[in-house]
Structures are given as C-alpha cells and as structure tokens.
C-alpha cells in the first residue's frame, strides 16, 4: 500500500517481518510487539532502525521502557469503527514523549486523516486511490478545533479567551 507522509506518497524503507521470519543483518525492520517481547535482546543488538507494530488491543504504555529505541511505531486500525489506535497515539506522543514516526495502518480513511494527524500520526499506510489529494482535502477541511490534543493547535475556546488588542 502507498505510504503517505507530509502530504506526499513516499517509498517505504521498512521491512515488515513476520514473527518467525529471519532477521536481516541490516536495514530498518518492523516487528510485532510479541516478537519484540520474546527477542528484545537480539533485536536491540542490531545496528539498524527498529519499528514496532502494535495491535489496537495491546497497551501503548508497555512501550514506555523502550520508547527511545523505536524509530517507528505502527498502530493498527483493523476496521474504521475501531478508534482505539487514536488513544494509543495520544498516549505515545503526549504521555510517553515518543518523537519517532507514528504510522496508521489498516482501515485508514480519507475523512479520518486530519483527526489521525491531530492525535500524533505522521505517516499513513493507506489504500486510498489518490492519497496526496485526500491529504490536501482533509487538512483544508477545518480551521478550528474544539477538542484539545498535543498537536500544538489552540482550541476554539482558547482562541476565544485570548485578549484582543
């Protein structure tokens, strides 16, 4: 599937490994949380980037002790009606201070891109027909927000409370 970052489709350098696939000697790899837990010693010893795939029913807080080790965290949206990965993203960004790539995978829909971005996602593995056009439309949809997030945007309430000059 195309990878959308910063409003553009880009090549994906990550090698997604299954739980029993051999680990290559070099290059960035993406492994499941279960594999990391069982092989952390070996995986952490690699001199290459490591990413984690976290299912939406796995606790984001569990990544805390290792958060600085991961260059990518991929969160799963198994169906568009399941929003648990939104909460995981906010926990990773706002509570754990994760600064690496945060990728949405699975059912990534055009009308959810902006809200995913506000929760901390900065990459989207999507099957949209024209991801860049969907991004432009999504980011131009709203100029203000009622819900606070850690994305740095003031809420409408904050803007109303600001003194006028």
C-alpha positions as a Python dict, from the first residue, in 0.01 Angstrom:
ca = {
    (1, 'X'): (0, 0, 0),
    (2, 'X'): (117, 356, -57),
    (3, 'X'): (280, 537, 233),
    (4, 'X'): (163, 894, 287),
    (5, 'X'): (395, 1133, 475),
    (6, 'X'): (386, 1511, 483),
    (7, 'X'): (111, 1511, 223),
    (8, 'X'): (309, 1310, -33),
    (9, 'X'): (337, 946, -131),
    (10, 'X'): (686, 822, -44),
    (11, 'X'): (873, 492, -66),
    (12, 'X'): (856, 276, 245),
    (13, 'X'): (1208, 175, 354),
    (14, 'X'): (1086, -55, 631),
    (15, 'X'): (1096, -435, 604),
    (16, 'X'): (791, -580, 779),
    (17, 'X'): (886, -912, 937),
    (18, 'X'): (654, -1187, 1047),
    (19, 'X'): (706, -1342, 1387),
    (20, 'X'): (920, -1628, 1254),
    (21, 'X'): (1090, -1460, 956),
    (22, 'X'): (1469, -1437, 974),
    (23, 'X'): (1607, -1100, 1080),
    (24, 'X'): (1820, -938, 809),
    (25, 'X'): (2163, -808, 901),
    (26, 'X'): (2091, -451, 802),
    (27, 'X'): (1810, -217, 710),
    (28, 'X'): (1515, -93, 914),
    (29, 'X'): (1281, -366, 1032),
    (30, 'X'): (926, -358, 1162),
    (31, 'X'): (833, -635, 1407),
    (32, 'X'): (531, -716, 1620),
    (33, 'X'): (518, -627, 1987),
    (34, 'X'): (503, -1001, 2064),
    (35, 'X'): (826, -1061, 1871),
    (36, 'X'): (998, -770, 2045),
    (37, 'X'): (900, -913, 2383),
    (38, 'X'): (1041, -1256, 2301),
    (39, 'X'): (1355, -1140, 2115),
    (40, 'X'): (1435, -796, 2257),
    (41, 'X'): (1794, -887, 2340),
    (42, 'X'): (1875, -995, 1987),
    (43, 'X'): (1674, -720, 1815),
    (44, 'X'): (1812, -442, 2035),
    (45, 'X'): (2164, -550, 1943),
    (46, 'X'): (2113, -471, 1574),
    (47, 'X'): (2283, -162, 1441),
    (48, 'X'): (1979, -57, 1239),
    (49, 'X'): (1643, 106, 1296),
    (50, 'X'): (1369, -96, 1466),
    (51, 'X'): (998, -37, 1445),
    (52, 'X'): (712, -194, 1638),
    (53, 'X'): (366, -296, 1518),
    (54, 'X'): (119, -256, 1800),
    (55, 'X'): (-226, -410, 1773),
    (56, 'X'): (-508, -190, 1895),
    (57, 'X'): (-574, -419, 2193),
    (58, 'X'): (-214, -403, 2317),
    (59, 'X'): (-131, -134, 2574),
    (60, 'X'): (73, 158, 2443),
    (61, 'X'): (209, 212, 2794),
    (62, 'X'): (402, -116, 2763),
    (63, 'X'): (636, 53, 2514),
    (64, 'X'): (743, 307, 2779),
    (65, 'X'): (1070, 145, 2890),
    (66, 'X'): (1180, 104, 2526),
    (67, 'X'): (1029, 416, 2372),
    (68, 'X'): (1361, 573, 2277),
    (69, 'X'): (1469, 256, 2096),
    (70, 'X'): (1194, 260, 1834),
    (71, 'X'): (1221, 472, 1520),
    (72, 'X'): (871, 372, 1408),
    (73, 'X'): (555, 266, 1587),
    (74, 'X'): (281, 137, 1359),
    (75, 'X'): (-69, 135, 1510),
    (76, 'X'): (-345, -75, 1364),
    (77, 'X'): (-694, 31, 1260),
    (78, 'X'): (-847, -314, 1185),
    (79, 'X'): (-1181, -152, 1095),
    (80, 'X'): (-1281, 209, 1059),
    (81, 'X'): (-1524, 190, 1351),
    (82, 'X'): (-1249, 92, 1596),
    (83, 'X'): (-1074, 402, 1725),
    (84, 'X'): (-852, 256, 1998),
    (85, 'X'): (-539, 345, 1799),
    (86, 'X'): (-629, 714, 1840),
    (87, 'X'): (-590, 673, 2215),
    (88, 'X'): (-269, 474, 2173),
    (89, 'X'): (-127, 753, 1956),
    (90, 'X'): (-204, 1022, 2213),
    (91, 'X'): (-53, 812, 2492),
    (92, 'X'): (263, 761, 2290),
    (93, 'X'): (301, 1127, 2196),
    (94, 'X'): (165, 1309, 2500),
    (95, 'X'): (242, 1080, 2795),
    (96, 'X'): (546, 885, 2679),
    (97, 'X'): (701, 1163, 2470),
    (98, 'X'): (753, 948, 2162),
    (99, 'X'): (912, 1155, 1884),
    (100, 'X'): (969, 894, 1609),
    (101, 'X'): (744, 811, 1316),
    (102, 'X'): (391, 716, 1418),
    (103, 'X'): (216, 529, 1140),
    (104, 'X'): (-153, 445, 1097),
    (105, 'X'): (-214, 111, 924),
    (106, 'X'): (-520, -84, 818),
    (107, 'X'): (-851, 93, 756),
    (108, 'X'): (-714, 445, 705),
    (109, 'X'): (-995, 650, 552),
    (110, 'X'): (-971, 994, 392),
    (111, 'X'): (-1217, 1155, 633),
    (112, 'X'): (-1009, 1039, 930),
    (113, 'X'): (-667, 1166, 814),
    (114, 'X'): (-691, 1505, 983),
    (115, 'X'): (-806, 1356, 1313),
    (116, 'X'): (-532, 1095, 1299),
    (117, 'X'): (-280, 1374, 1240),
    (118, 'X'): (-414, 1568, 1538),
    (119, 'X'): (-362, 1261, 1759),
    (120, 'X'): (3, 1237, 1656),
    (121, 'X'): (17, 1024, 1343),
    (122, 'X'): (263, 1149, 1084),
    (123, 'X'): (255, 859, 837),
    (124, 'X'): (-34, 667, 687),
    (125, 'X'): (-26, 327, 520),
    (126, 'X'): (-335, 362, 305),
    (127, 'X'): (-516, 214, 9),
    (128, 'X'): (-675, 546, -90),
    (129, 'X'): (-676, 593, -469),
    (130, 'X'): (-503, 934, -451),
    (131, 'X'): (-356, 973, -101),
    (132, 'X'): (-196, 1314, -165),
    (133, 'X'): (-525, 1464, -287),
    (134, 'X'): (-707, 1310, 10),
    (135, 'X'): (-450, 1469, 242),
    (136, 'X'): (-491, 1814, 88),
    (137, 'X'): (-868, 1794, 118),
    (138, 'X'): (-858, 1660, 476),
    (139, 'X'): (-616, 1922, 605),
    (140, 'X'): (-816, 2204, 447),
    (141, 'X'): (-1147, 2083, 595),
    (142, 'X'): (-1136, 2259, 933),
    (143, 'X'): (-970, 2575, 1054),
    (144, 'X'): (-1052, 2535, 1425),
    (145, 'X'): (-1098, 2257, 1678),
    (146, 'X'): (-1293, 2215, 2000),
    (147, 'X'): (-1100, 1914, 2130),
    (148, 'X'): (-755, 1973, 2281),
    (149, 'X'): (-468, 1750, 2172),
    (150, 'X'): (-93, 1765, 2194),
    (151, 'X'): (-56, 1886, 1835),
    (152, 'X'): (6, 2246, 1934),
    (153, 'X'): (-315, 2391, 1788),
    (154, 'X'): (-515, 2615, 2018),
    (155, 'X'): (-876, 2510, 2067),
    (156, 'X'): (-1161, 2739, 1971),
    (157, 'X'): (-1218, 2804, 2343),
    (158, 'X'): (-851, 2905, 2384),
    (159, 'X'): (-882, 3141, 2090),
    (160, 'X'): (-1197, 3298, 2235),
    (161, 'X'): (-1026, 3357, 2570),
    (162, 'X'): (-730, 3540, 2418),
    (163, 'X'): (-737, 3912, 2483),
    (164, 'X'): (-796, 4123, 2177),
    (165, 'X'): (-558, 4408, 2111),
}
